[in-house]
Amino acid sequence: MRMVCLKEIRYAGKQLLPGDEFDARPADVRVLKAIKNANLADSEEGGEVLQSEKTDKPNSGRRTYKRRDMKAE
């Protein structure tokens, strides 16, 4: 996905300056946005991100941790 750099970072072996556009892997997009190093480019901000956010449900397919040492006797 196309992203715009907000801070000076190194990504995919290249030094990026603020305002530089680059292509990021889908797995890295959420991380770069979360740590506020990059945002989506204006042209791609609409469809794909909103669609992926709608499908992400909290605790979907995750199991809860069970403490085995806390059994009632």
LINQUI-V169504 format. One record per residue. RES is the residue in one small letter. PHI is phi in whole degrees, 0 to 359 (999 if undefined). OMEGA is omega as a letter, one per 40 degrees, with the letter a starting at -180 (none if undefined). BURIAL is I if it has 24 or more other ideal C-beta (glycine too) atoms within 12 Angstrom, else O. Layout:
BEGIN
{{RES;PHI;OMEGA;BURIAL} {RES;PHI;OMEGA;BURIAL}}
END
This chain:
BEGIN
{{m;999;a;I} {r;276;a;O} {m;229;i;I} {v;243;a;I} {c;286;i;I} {l;258;i;O} {k;231;i;O} {e;286;a;O} {i;222;i;I} {r;247;a;O} {y;222;i;I} {a;55;i;O} {g;79;a;O} {k;239;i;O} {q;275;a;O} {l;249;i;I} {l;256;i;O} {p;304;a;O} {g;97;i;O} {d;288;i;I} {e;262;i;O} {f;207;i;I} {d;264;i;O} {a;241;i;I} {r;289;a;O} {p;304;i;O} {a;292;a;O} {d;273;a;O} {v;300;a;I} {r;296;a;O} {v;292;a;O} {l;297;i;I} {k;290;a;O} {a;294;a;O} {i;269;i;O} {k;58;i;O} {n;264;a;I} {a;202;i;I} {n;234;i;I} {l;293;i;I} {a;293;a;O} {d;303;a;O} {s;290;a;O} {e;250;a;O} {e;289;a;O} {g;282;a;O} {g;294;a;O} {e;293;a;O} {v;291;i;O} {l;297;i;O} {q;293;a;O} {s;289;i;O} {e;292;i;O} {k;291;a;O} {t;279;i;O} {d;283;i;O} {k;248;i;O} {p;296;i;O} {n;61;i;O} {s;281;i;O} {g;78;i;O} {r;264;i;O} {r;263;i;O} {t;272;i;O} {y;282;i;O} {k;251;i;O} {r;273;a;O} {r;278;a;O} {d;274;a;O} {m;249;i;O} {k;274;i;O} {a;288;a;O} {e;245;none;O}}
END
